[in-house]
Amino acid sequence: MKKFGCVIPVYNRVDYFKQCLDSIEKSIDKREQNLIQFVIYNDGSTDPEVLKVAKKFKKTFTNTLIVDNKRNAGVNNAIFSGFDKLLDTDVDYFMNLDADAVVSSQWLPGIRKVLEEVAPKYEKFILTTFEGGRKNKLAIKGNYRNVSKISGLNTVFSRNLYLELRNSTVQVQRVKSKDIYILNPKVREKYWDGAVGIIARTLKITLLTTVPGLAQHIGEEGLNSFEGNYLKSDNFAN
């Protein structure tokens, strides 16, 4: 069975971070815990509670790697740094998850279901579990749909595709004896969402989203809009 690696970059906002990790614990069956490797990348948080929450999560998911970066270097650096940590593991698919997001009860089974459908059809694709706005939606194909742009809240792609996009779009700079990951000038974006979109266009990668969505931002607007999808997605993999 395919294995997943998930990078969670976090910078303060410990209440949201805790809700994120709680939703993961509720969604993943104990029998599947060995099929996902987490990398929690603490990106210079000033709140000491962040590390405490991360270490508590590690007691359940014991193979979790916690990276404690002492200075805030930005979300793109955190994600690429975390992905590079996953290169030393045997995971097949890489993904990131925002620390201010929650996942549904069918998060991992839903992703697995879509990957089984799309992997034979597309040579290169990036999948998101956040369904996005109505104007972005195209025809539904089973449990997924093609989209013209995606949210970077929770993106999924193969190990081989990560290596390709990393080699094509990322510069590694040495700063004070540490590697800092910076997108090349042509694809430099402050936020992961924008970076993924430019990378996809540059490398001609198909963009897909799960239907229904399997992850959502925390916050009044995000969770209120997620409640319906959360219930519908309980039957996602059936």
N, C-alpha and C positions, 0 to 999 in steps of 0.2 A: 504494500500500500504506500502511496506517495506521502512524503513527509513535508511539513511546512516549517518555515522559519519566519518569525514575526518580530519586527523591530518597533518598539514603542518609544519614541522620543518624548521626554517630559521636561517641562520647565515650570516649576512652581504649580499653582492651582491644584493643590493636593486633594481637595474635595472631589474635583472632577476626575482626577487620576485614580482615586480610590473607587469611584463608581465604574470607571472603565475596567479596572481589574476585577471587580466584583462580578460584572456582567460576563467576563471571560470565564471565571470560575464556575458560574452557573450554566454556561453554555457547553462546556466541554466535559464529556463523560470521562470518568477515571480511566477507562480502557483506552482512551485516545490520547492521554496525556503524553505518552512517549512518541506520538506522531507529530508533535509541534514543539519547536524550540523557540523560546522567547529571548529577545535581547532588549532589556530596559536600559535606555540611554538617558541618564540624568545629565541634562545639558546645562550645567552650572546653576542648578536651582539654589536659591538662598534659603529656602524653607527646609529645615532638617527632617521634617516629617515625610518628605518625598522618599528618601532612602529607607525610612522605617516601613512605609507602605510597600515599597518594592521588595524588601527583605521578607516581609510577611507573605507576600505572593510567592516568593521562591520556596517557601516551606511546602506549598502545594505542588507547584511546578518546579521540581528540584533541579532540573537541568537548565533553569533560567540563568542567563548571564547578565549581571548588572554592571554597567559601565558608568563610572562616576567621573564625568568631565568637570574639572574645576572652573572652567570659564565657559560662558555661553557663546557658542560658535554658530548658532543658527540651525534651523530644522533640516535643511538640505544636508549640511555636514553631518548631523546626527544620524540621518537615515543612511547615507552612504557609508559612514563609519560602521554602523550596525550591520549593514549588509555585508561588508567586508569581513566582519567577525563570523558571519554565517558561512562564508566560503570555506572555513575550517571544519564545517560540520558536513553531514551527509544529507541535508535537506534538499528536496527537489524543487520546491517553489518558495520564492521570497515574497514577503509582503510587509507593509508598514501599517500601523494603526495609530491614529491620533490619540493622545492621552486624554482628550476631552470628548471622547466618543464612547458609545456603548454598542455592544453587539447583541444580536438576537439569539434565541435558543437554538436556531438552526444555522448559526454562522459557519462553522467548519463543514458540516454535512452539505450545506447549500453551496459553498465554494467548491467542494469536491464534486458535487453533482454537475455543476456548470463546466468545470474543467474536463470532466469525462465527455461532455457534449462538444466542447469547442476545440480541444487539443488536436483531434484528427482533422479539423476543418481549416485551421489557421496556422500558418508557419510561425508568425509573430503576433502576439496579442498581449495587451494589458487589461486586466479585469479589475473593476471596482465594485464594491458591495454597497456603495451609496448611489441610489438611483438617480438623483439629480433633478433638475427642473424639467417641466413639461416640454419646453421648446427644444430641449436637447434630445428628446426621445424619438427613436425610429421604430421600425416594425419589431414586434416581439417574436423571438424564435425560441420556443420552449421556455426554459428558465433563465433566459438572458436576452439582451437586445444590443444591437450595434448603436454606438453613440458618436457624436462628432467631437465631444470634449468630455472630460471626466473630472470628478472631484478626487483629490489626493488623499481623502480621509482614510481609505483602506484600499490600497492597490495591490494586485497580485500578478506576478509574472515568473517565468521559469528561470532557473539558475543560468542557463545559457544566454537568455535574453539580457539578464542583468549584466553579465560579463560584456556583452556587446555594447549595451548603452553606457556602461561605465567607461569602457575603453574609448568610446566615441565622444563622450560629452563631459567627462570629468577630469579636472586637473588636481593633482595632489601637491600641495605646497607645504614645505617644512617650516613651522613657526614655533620657535622656542622648544625645539627637540620633539615636536609633535606634528603628526600629519593633519593637515586641514584640507577638506575636500571642497573644491570650488567648481561650479559648472563653468564650462568654457564660455567665453564672451557671447557667442552666438545663441546660447541657450541659458544664459544667466538669469535666474529668477529668484526673488526673495522667498516665494512660497512653492512648496512641492507641487501643488496643483498646476501652476503655470509651467513649471519645469517639465512635468510629465507630458503636458500637451505639446510643448515645443520639441521635446525628445521624440515623441510619437510621430509628429509630422516630419521631422528630420530623417528618421530611420524607417518611415512608412510602416508604422506599427498599427494594427487594428485595435480600436478601443471598444470595450464591451462593459456592460453593467449587468448585475444580477437582477432578476425580476421575481419577487419584489426585492427591495433593498434589505440588506442584512446588517447594516451598521448605520448609526445616526449620531449627529453631534448632540452633546448634552446642552441643556438650556431650555427655557420655556418653549420657544418656537420649535426647536429640534425635537424634543421628546414628545410634545403634543402631536407633531406630525408623524412621529414614528410609531405611536401606539397601535394604529391600525395595521401598519406593515409588520409590526412585531408579532401580532396575532396571526396574520396571514402567512407569515414566513414559517410558522410552526409546522405547516404542512408542505413546506418547500420541496423537500427531498422525496416526497411520496410519489 
